[in-house]
């Protein structure tokens, strides 16, 4: 089946900025506040309403949110954090930022999610973990209720990395980042995520003491006093979000329901197409939860060689598929960290993320499907 490249590049993910978003940012530019101000407060309030968490602290990135969560919980040197092997490196890096060690646990080879069984086995061999960092993958949330029980028995904190799953729910209907089963949760507002703020992140928690400390740490460790007075009570960071970012984030947040609905429609179109030949016998769709907010659409090939060939074929035809993720311990920086995660390695060897974002047009998705069919029949 001969197939010409698509006339323009189809990315795996991208933001959707409309006139309302632009107007929100322009209005903020014309206001008295462009750095941290009332829009940040409003954005934080909206995040609390969306997730159900009592406190939201908006920061400069998802990575900053991870870092401040560890600092706020008192994780530091001589401590260890437990991280799923399939995630973006920032989930592990934040532990190193505070001087803690990183230990990697395995994931399900099809869903990419960490399982309670894997964590339980890991805690039996390494019981000294101070914090467990379960990661949502592709929009689906791991079994946080069971993971929280394991962490409580081990005396560990739970920080939910919900960068992929804003708007999702899990289990009995608990909302991702609600902190119903965690001490803290983090969100990311990078352009390929559900809500774009240019960059940005947030820490969510139901713990007032933790919220107060994270707020202090994002602004140099400073607490305000009366009138002009302020006091730096500990070493903090410049991790503040600006009103410009918050204005865009607020505008985007108002469309989150629409964004997720469009993602679900696109997912259903993929699933429907892949029930037919030649797809059903050649690829496998990664396991997803019905309550997922669908950040990624991941398929699996028979082996690593076929996945590599498919990646090259898509790119030759202007479809920028991606791989999410190489196990973190395979990065050069972590090469001295011993890890045995066969599920993560099996997942990485065969996974490929197809384009999925609200602005993806029907005809573009149809081309992606034709492209995959052409590869499988070549």
C-alpha positions in Angstrom: 0.0 0.0 0.0 1.7 3.2 -1.2 1.2 6.2 1.1 2.5 9.7 0.5 3.7 11.7 3.6 1.1 13.9 5.2 1.4 17.5 3.9 2.1 18.8 7.3 3.6 17.4 10.5 1.2 15.7 12.9 2.8 15.8 16.4 2.0 13.3 19.1 0.7 16.1 21.3 0.2 19.8 21.3 -1.6 22.6 23.0 -4.9 24.2 21.9 -4.8 27.9 22.4 -8.0 29.8 21.3 -9.0 33.5 21.2 -10.4 33.2 24.8 -7.0 32.1 26.0 -5.3 34.9 24.2 -7.8 37.5 25.5 -7.2 36.2 29.1 -3.5 36.7 28.8 -3.8 40.1 27.1 -6.2 41.3 29.9 -3.6 40.3 32.5 -0.8 42.1 30.6 -3.0 45.2 30.8 -3.6 44.7 34.5 -1.5 45.7 37.5 -0.1 42.2 38.0 2.0 40.2 35.6 4.1 38.3 38.2 2.4 36.4 41.1 -0.9 38.1 41.9 -4.7 37.5 42.0 -4.8 35.3 39.0 -2.5 32.8 40.8 -4.9 32.8 43.8 -7.9 32.2 41.4 -6.1 29.4 39.6 -5.3 27.7 42.9 -8.9 28.0 44.0 -10.1 26.5 40.7 -7.7 23.6 41.1 -9.1 22.9 44.5 -12.6 22.9 43.2 -11.7 20.6 40.3 -9.7 18.0 42.3 -11.4 18.3 45.7 -8.1 18.9 47.5 -8.1 21.5 50.3 -5.0 23.3 49.2 -3.3 24.0 45.9 0.0 25.8 45.5 0.8 26.9 42.0 4.5 26.8 41.0 6.8 27.2 38.0 6.7 23.6 36.8 5.7 20.1 37.5 9.3 19.4 38.4 9.3 22.3 41.0 6.1 20.8 42.4 7.8 17.4 42.9 10.9 19.0 44.5 8.8 21.1 46.9 6.6 18.1 47.8 9.7 16.2 48.9 11.1 19.2 50.8 7.8 20.0 52.4 7.5 16.4 53.7 11.1 16.5 55.1 12.6 14.0 52.7 16.3 14.4 52.7 19.8 12.7 53.0 19.8 9.1 54.2 16.1 8.8 53.1 15.0 6.7 50.1 12.1 7.2 47.7 10.3 4.5 45.7 9.6 5.5 42.1 8.0 3.5 39.2 10.6 2.7 36.5 8.3 4.0 33.8 8.0 7.7 34.2 9.6 11.0 33.2 13.0 11.3 34.9 11.8 14.3 37.0 9.9 12.0 39.3 13.2 10.4 40.4 15.3 13.5 40.1 13.3 15.4 42.8 14.6 12.9 45.3 18.2 13.5 44.3 17.5 17.3 44.6 16.9 16.8 48.3 19.8 14.4 48.8 17.7 11.2 49.0 18.4 7.9 47.3 16.1 6.5 44.5 14.9 3.0 44.3 12.9 1.8 41.3 9.9 -0.6 41.3 8.4 -2.5 38.5 5.2 -1.7 36.5 2.6 -3.7 34.6 4.0 -4.6 31.2 0.9 -3.4 29.4 -0.6 -0.5 31.4 2.7 1.0 32.5 1.2 1.5 36.0 2.9 0.5 39.2 1.0 -2.3 41.0 0.5 -2.9 44.7 2.1 -6.3 44.3 5.3 -4.8 42.9 5.4 -2.2 45.7 4.7 -4.8 48.4 7.5 -7.0 47.1 9.9 -4.0 46.9 9.1 -2.9 50.4 9.8 -6.4 51.7 13.3 -6.2 50.4 13.8 -2.4 50.9 11.6 -1.5 53.9 13.3 1.8 54.6 11.5 3.9 52.0 10.4 7.3 53.3 8.2 8.2 50.4 6.3 6.3 47.7 5.7 8.2 44.4 3.0 6.4 42.4 2.8 7.8 38.9 -0.3 8.1 36.7 0.4 7.0 33.2 -1.3 8.1 29.9 -4.3 9.5 31.9 -4.9 6.4 34.1 -4.4 6.3 37.9 -2.8 3.4 39.7 -4.5 1.7 42.7 -3.8 4.5 45.1 -6.0 3.1 47.9 -4.0 -0.1 48.1 -0.7 1.7 47.6 -1.6 4.1 50.4 -2.3 1.2 52.8 1.1 -0.3 52.0 2.8 3.1 52.5 1.1 3.5 55.9 2.3 0.1 57.1 5.8 1.0 56.0 5.7 4.4 57.6 6.1 6.2 54.3 4.5 9.3 52.7 2.7 9.1 49.4 3.2 11.7 46.7 0.9 11.1 43.7 2.5 12.2 40.4 -0.7 13.1 38.6 1.0 15.0 35.7 -0.8 12.7 33.2 -4.2 12.5 34.9 -5.9 15.8 35.7 -9.6 15.3 35.3 -9.4 11.5 35.7 -10.8 9.4 38.5 -10.1 6.0 39.9 -11.4 3.2 42.1 -14.6 4.2 43.7 -14.7 7.5 41.8 -12.0 9.3 43.8 -10.6 12.2 41.7 -6.9 12.2 40.7 -4.9 14.7 42.8 -7.7 14.9 45.4 -5.2 13.5 48.0 -7.8 11.1 49.2 -5.1 8.5 49.3 -1.9 10.6 49.4 -0.1 13.2 51.4 0.4 15.3 48.3 -0.2 15.3 44.6 1.5 17.2 41.8 0.2 18.5 38.4 2.0 19.8 35.3 0.8 22.5 32.9 3.3 21.8 30.1 1.9 22.4 26.6 1.4 18.7 25.9 -0.6 18.2 29.1 -4.4 18.6 29.4 -4.1 22.1 30.7 -1.4 24.4 29.2 0.0 27.4 31.1 3.1 27.6 28.9 4.9 26.0 31.8 3.8 25.5 35.4 2.8 23.0 38.0 1.0 22.7 41.3 1.2 20.9 44.6 -2.1 19.7 46.1 -2.6 18.5 49.6 -5.2 18.3 52.4 -2.5 19.0 55.1 -2.5 22.6 56.1 0.9 22.5 57.7 2.4 21.0 54.5 0.6 23.6 52.3 2.0 26.4 54.4 5.6 25.1 54.2 5.3 24.5 50.4 4.0 28.1 49.9 7.0 29.4 51.9 9.5 27.2 50.1 8.3 28.4 46.7 9.2 32.0 47.7 12.8 31.8 49.1 11.6 30.4 52.4 10.1 33.7 53.3 7.1 34.4 55.5 5.4 37.8 55.4 4.9 39.9 58.6 3.0 43.1 59.2 3.4 46.1 56.9 6.8 45.8 55.1 8.2 43.1 57.4 9.2 39.7 56.1 11.4 37.0 57.5 13.3 34.3 55.7 12.9 31.3 58.0 14.6 28.6 55.8 16.3 28.3 52.5 13.8 28.2 49.8 13.5 28.7 46.0 12.1 31.0 43.4 9.5 28.6 42.2 6.5 31.0 41.8 4.0 30.9 39.0 3.2 34.2 37.3 -0.3 35.8 36.7 0.4 35.5 33.0 0.7 31.7 33.3 -2.2 31.5 35.7 -4.5 33.5 33.4 -3.8 31.1 30.6 -4.2 28.1 33.0 -7.6 29.4 34.2 -8.8 29.9 30.7 -7.7 26.4 29.7 -9.1 24.9 32.9 -12.6 26.1 31.9 -12.3 23.9 28.8 -11.0 20.8 30.5 -14.3 18.9 30.2 -14.4 19.7 26.5 -10.7 18.7 26.1 -11.2 15.3 27.8 -14.4 14.6 25.9 -12.5 15.2 22.6 -9.7 12.9 23.8 -12.2 10.2 24.6 -13.8 10.5 21.2 -10.4 10.1 19.5 -9.6 7.1 21.7 -12.9 5.4 20.7 -12.1 6.0 17.0 -8.7 4.4 17.5 -10.1 1.4 19.4 -12.9 0.9 16.8 -10.4 0.9 13.9 -8.0 -1.4 15.7 -10.6 -4.2 16.1 -10.2 -4.9 12.3 -7.5 -6.6 10.4 -4.5 -6.2 10.2 -4.5 -4.3 13.5 -6.1 -6.9 15.8 -3.5 -9.6 15.2 -0.4 -7.3 15.0 -0.7 -4.7 17.8 -2.1 -4.5 21.3 -3.5 -1.4 22.8 -2.1 -0.6 26.2 -4.5 -1.3 29.1 -6.4 1.8 30.1 -9.0 2.5 32.8 -12.4 3.7 31.7 -12.0 6.6 34.1 -8.8 7.7 32.4 -8.5 11.3 31.1 -6.4 10.0 28.2 -3.1 11.9 28.1 -1.5 9.4 25.8 -2.7 6.6 23.4 -0.2 3.8 23.6 0.0 0.7 21.5 2.4 -2.3 21.7 4.2 -4.1 18.9 5.4 -7.7 18.9 9.0 -6.8 19.7 11.5 -4.0 19.9 12.6 -4.3 16.3 9.1 -3.9 14.9 8.5 -0.9 17.2 11.7 0.7 16.0 10.7 0.1 12.3 7.2 1.5 13.0 8.6 4.6 14.6 10.8 5.3 11.5 7.9 4.6 9.1 5.6 7.1 10.9 8.3 9.8 11.0 9.0 9.4 7.3 5.3 10.1 6.7 5.3 13.2 8.9 3.6 11.5 11.9 5.7 12.3 15.0 4.9 9.3 17.2 6.8 9.1 20.5 8.0 6.6 23.1 7.0 7.0 26.7 9.3 6.1 28.5 12.6 4.4 28.7 13.0 3.0 32.2 14.6 5.8 34.3 17.4 3.5 35.6 18.6 3.0 32.0 19.6 6.7 31.8 23.4 7.3 32.2 22.9 9.3 35.3 21.2 6.4 37.1 23.4 3.6 35.7 24.8 2.9 39.2 21.3 2.3 40.6 20.6 -1.5 40.6 17.1 -2.3 39.4 15.3 -5.5 38.3 12.1 -4.4 36.5 11.2 -6.9 33.8 7.7 -5.5 33.4 9.1 -2.0 32.8 11.6 -3.3 30.2 8.9 -5.3 28.4 6.7 -2.2 28.3 9.5 0.0 27.0 10.6 -2.5 24.3 7.3 -2.5 22.5 5.4 0.7 23.3 4.6 3.6 21.0 2.4 6.7 21.6 0.2 7.7 18.7 -1.0 11.3 18.2 -3.7 12.3 20.8 -4.7 15.8 21.5 -8.0 17.8 21.3 -6.9 19.8 18.2 -6.1 16.6 16.3 -8.5 16.7 13.3 -10.5 13.7 12.2 -8.7 13.6 8.8 -5.3 13.7 10.6 -6.3 10.8 12.8 -7.6 8.9 9.8 -4.2 9.4 8.2 -2.4 8.1 11.4 -4.6 4.9 11.2 -3.9 4.5 7.4 -0.2 5.0 8.1 -0.2 2.2 10.7 -2.1 0.0 8.4 0.4 0.7 5.6 3.3 -0.2 7.9 1.6 -3.5 9.0 0.9 -4.5 5.4 4.3 -3.5 4.1 
